[in-house]
Amino acid sequence: DSLFFIALPWLILQISDSGTVLGLLLLATSLPRGLFMLYGGSLVDRMANVKLAMLIASTFKGLVTL
């Protein structure tokens, strides 16, 4: 997964040859990650470990059964 953060910008530069498009790509990939980290950090601080583990397990179970 870490190779994604190297390969995708490289591909975008090869295709578009534009720094603006590369900047928009990096913004589009970084912004959701930053927002989810902020939300996830506050969630972990508020909830007990057992409740959080149950919430994550139930979420994955629901996603898998779709």
PyMOL CGO cylinders between C-alpha atoms (Angstrom):
from pymol import cmd
from pymol.cgo import CYLINDER

trace = [
    CYLINDER, 0.00, 0.00, 0.00, 2.86, 2.39, 0.61, 0.3, 1, 1, 1, 1, 1, 1,
    CYLINDER, 2.86, 2.39, 0.61, 3.94, 2.08, -3.00, 0.3, 1, 1, 1, 1, 1, 1,
    CYLINDER, 3.94, 2.08, -3.00, 0.61, 3.69, -3.95, 0.3, 1, 1, 1, 1, 1, 1,
    CYLINDER, 0.61, 3.69, -3.95, 1.81, 7.02, -2.55, 0.3, 1, 1, 1, 1, 1, 1,
    CYLINDER, 1.81, 7.02, -2.55, 4.84, 6.91, -4.85, 0.3, 1, 1, 1, 1, 1, 1,
    CYLINDER, 4.84, 6.91, -4.85, 3.37, 5.31, -7.97, 0.3, 1, 1, 1, 1, 1, 1,
    CYLINDER, 3.37, 5.31, -7.97, 0.20, 7.38, -8.32, 0.3, 1, 1, 1, 1, 1, 1,
    CYLINDER, 0.20, 7.38, -8.32, 1.87, 10.83, -8.25, 0.3, 1, 1, 1, 1, 1, 1,
    CYLINDER, 1.87, 10.83, -8.25, 4.52, 9.53, -10.65, 0.3, 1, 1, 1, 1, 1, 1,
    CYLINDER, 4.52, 9.53, -10.65, 1.82, 8.28, -13.02, 0.3, 1, 1, 1, 1, 1, 1,
    CYLINDER, 1.82, 8.28, -13.02, -0.05, 11.58, -12.83, 0.3, 1, 1, 1, 1, 1, 1,
    CYLINDER, -0.05, 11.58, -12.83, 3.13, 13.50, -13.67, 0.3, 1, 1, 1, 1, 1, 1,
    CYLINDER, 3.13, 13.50, -13.67, 3.82, 11.19, -16.59, 0.3, 1, 1, 1, 1, 1, 1,
    CYLINDER, 3.82, 11.19, -16.59, 0.29, 11.55, -17.97, 0.3, 1, 1, 1, 1, 1, 1,
    CYLINDER, 0.29, 11.55, -17.97, -0.45, 15.21, -17.36, 0.3, 1, 1, 1, 1, 1, 1,
    CYLINDER, -0.45, 15.21, -17.36, 2.99, 16.82, -16.87, 0.3, 1, 1, 1, 1, 1, 1,
    CYLINDER, 2.99, 16.82, -16.87, 1.25, 19.38, -14.66, 0.3, 1, 1, 1, 1, 1, 1,
    CYLINDER, 1.25, 19.38, -14.66, 2.19, 20.42, -11.15, 0.3, 1, 1, 1, 1, 1, 1,
    CYLINDER, 2.19, 20.42, -11.15, -1.33, 21.72, -10.55, 0.3, 1, 1, 1, 1, 1, 1,
    CYLINDER, -1.33, 21.72, -10.55, -2.91, 18.35, -11.29, 0.3, 1, 1, 1, 1, 1, 1,
    CYLINDER, -2.91, 18.35, -11.29, -0.36, 16.68, -9.04, 0.3, 1, 1, 1, 1, 1, 1,
    CYLINDER, -0.36, 16.68, -9.04, -1.17, 19.12, -6.25, 0.3, 1, 1, 1, 1, 1, 1,
    CYLINDER, -1.17, 19.12, -6.25, -4.89, 18.47, -6.60, 0.3, 1, 1, 1, 1, 1, 1,
    CYLINDER, -4.89, 18.47, -6.60, -4.26, 14.73, -6.49, 0.3, 1, 1, 1, 1, 1, 1,
    CYLINDER, -4.26, 14.73, -6.49, -2.18, 15.01, -3.33, 0.3, 1, 1, 1, 1, 1, 1,
    CYLINDER, -2.18, 15.01, -3.33, -4.83, 17.21, -1.74, 0.3, 1, 1, 1, 1, 1, 1,
    CYLINDER, -4.83, 17.21, -1.74, -7.58, 14.76, -2.69, 0.3, 1, 1, 1, 1, 1, 1,
    CYLINDER, -7.58, 14.76, -2.69, -5.70, 11.83, -1.13, 0.3, 1, 1, 1, 1, 1, 1,
    CYLINDER, -5.70, 11.83, -1.13, -4.44, 13.65, 1.98, 0.3, 1, 1, 1, 1, 1, 1,
    CYLINDER, -4.44, 13.65, 1.98, -7.54, 15.55, 3.07, 0.3, 1, 1, 1, 1, 1, 1,
    CYLINDER, -7.54, 15.55, 3.07, -9.79, 12.53, 3.79, 0.3, 1, 1, 1, 1, 1, 1,
    CYLINDER, -9.79, 12.53, 3.79, -6.95, 10.72, 5.54, 0.3, 1, 1, 1, 1, 1, 1,
    CYLINDER, -6.95, 10.72, 5.54, -6.34, 13.73, 7.81, 0.3, 1, 1, 1, 1, 1, 1,
    CYLINDER, -6.34, 13.73, 7.81, -10.03, 14.12, 8.62, 0.3, 1, 1, 1, 1, 1, 1,
    CYLINDER, -10.03, 14.12, 8.62, -10.44, 10.43, 9.44, 0.3, 1, 1, 1, 1, 1, 1,
    CYLINDER, -10.44, 10.43, 9.44, -7.34, 10.54, 11.65, 0.3, 1, 1, 1, 1, 1, 1,
    CYLINDER, -7.34, 10.54, 11.65, -8.76, 13.45, 13.62, 0.3, 1, 1, 1, 1, 1, 1,
    CYLINDER, -8.76, 13.45, 13.62, -12.13, 11.73, 14.01, 0.3, 1, 1, 1, 1, 1, 1,
    CYLINDER, -12.13, 11.73, 14.01, -10.56, 8.36, 14.83, 0.3, 1, 1, 1, 1, 1, 1,
    CYLINDER, -10.56, 8.36, 14.83, -8.26, 9.90, 17.43, 0.3, 1, 1, 1, 1, 1, 1,
    CYLINDER, -8.26, 9.90, 17.43, -11.10, 11.61, 19.25, 0.3, 1, 1, 1, 1, 1, 1,
    CYLINDER, -11.10, 11.61, 19.25, -13.17, 8.40, 19.07, 0.3, 1, 1, 1, 1, 1, 1,
    CYLINDER, -13.17, 8.40, 19.07, -10.37, 6.34, 20.61, 0.3, 1, 1, 1, 1, 1, 1,
    CYLINDER, -10.37, 6.34, 20.61, -9.92, 8.88, 23.40, 0.3, 1, 1, 1, 1, 1, 1,
    CYLINDER, -9.92, 8.88, 23.40, -13.62, 8.83, 24.31, 0.3, 1, 1, 1, 1, 1, 1,
    CYLINDER, -13.62, 8.83, 24.31, -14.43, 5.13, 24.06, 0.3, 1, 1, 1, 1, 1, 1,
    CYLINDER, -14.43, 5.13, 24.06, -13.16, 2.18, 26.06, 0.3, 1, 1, 1, 1, 1, 1,
    CYLINDER, -13.16, 2.18, 26.06, -10.95, -0.29, 24.20, 0.3, 1, 1, 1, 1, 1, 1,
    CYLINDER, -10.95, -0.29, 24.20, -13.52, -3.09, 24.37, 0.3, 1, 1, 1, 1, 1, 1,
    CYLINDER, -13.52, -3.09, 24.37, -16.32, -0.93, 22.96, 0.3, 1, 1, 1, 1, 1, 1,
    CYLINDER, -16.32, -0.93, 22.96, -14.08, 0.33, 20.19, 0.3, 1, 1, 1, 1, 1, 1,
    CYLINDER, -14.08, 0.33, 20.19, -12.99, -3.20, 19.25, 0.3, 1, 1, 1, 1, 1, 1,
    CYLINDER, -12.99, -3.20, 19.25, -16.63, -4.28, 19.13, 0.3, 1, 1, 1, 1, 1, 1,
    CYLINDER, -16.63, -4.28, 19.13, -17.53, -1.28, 16.97, 0.3, 1, 1, 1, 1, 1, 1,
    CYLINDER, -17.53, -1.28, 16.97, -14.73, -2.02, 14.50, 0.3, 1, 1, 1, 1, 1, 1,
    CYLINDER, -14.73, -2.02, 14.50, -15.58, -5.73, 14.37, 0.3, 1, 1, 1, 1, 1, 1,
    CYLINDER, -15.58, -5.73, 14.37, -19.27, -4.99, 13.78, 0.3, 1, 1, 1, 1, 1, 1,
    CYLINDER, -19.27, -4.99, 13.78, -18.43, -2.51, 11.03, 0.3, 1, 1, 1, 1, 1, 1,
    CYLINDER, -18.43, -2.51, 11.03, -16.19, -4.97, 9.20, 0.3, 1, 1, 1, 1, 1, 1,
    CYLINDER, -16.19, -4.97, 9.20, -18.78, -7.70, 9.64, 0.3, 1, 1, 1, 1, 1, 1,
    CYLINDER, -18.78, -7.70, 9.64, -21.39, -5.45, 8.09, 0.3, 1, 1, 1, 1, 1, 1,
    CYLINDER, -21.39, -5.45, 8.09, -19.13, -4.54, 5.18, 0.3, 1, 1, 1, 1, 1, 1,
    CYLINDER, -19.13, -4.54, 5.18, -18.25, -8.14, 4.47, 0.3, 1, 1, 1, 1, 1, 1,
    CYLINDER, -18.25, -8.14, 4.47, -21.87, -9.28, 4.44, 0.3, 1, 1, 1, 1, 1, 1,
    CYLINDER, -21.87, -9.28, 4.44, -22.89, -6.64, 1.88, 0.3, 1, 1, 1, 1, 1, 1,
]
cmd.load_cgo(trace, "trace")
